């Protein structure tokens, strides 16, 4: 089972969460989960709810549609992470603490990175983390728009 999150930071009602369950080439089961509450989500509260929901669904993978980290200052790219350049993302996550383009993405970017940090503090591991191989739970960054573009979907 994979828990997939379309992240939003201004109102919890705008956050989309689905559990995708399937085995092999068989049918895929999709269950929608509503994040409780209203108003701007708190990082720690959302991390706790995602952690609990993943546990209830027996999800071992958590996919978040938001940046997981700031761009490395050592990168040869001036304003974006390599993944953002390759996938042509609308927002570019530059160097911390505020190197985001366009400027309107700053709040979302800070929220997303803080959420990744809160989930890691709860025992989730990033895919490239050596400990992830032994950890039962992996959190990863996704950009579903790239898949839709590649598949020719609107």
Buried (B, 14 or more C-beta within 10 A) or exposed (E): BBBBBBBBBEEBBEBBBBBBBEEEEEEEEEEEBEBEBEEEBBBEBBBBBBBEBBEEBEBBBBBBBBBBBBBEEEBEEEBBBEBBEEBEBEBBBBBBEEBBBEEEBBEBBBBBBBBBBBBBEBEBBBEEBEEBEEBEBBBBBBBEBBEEEEEEEE
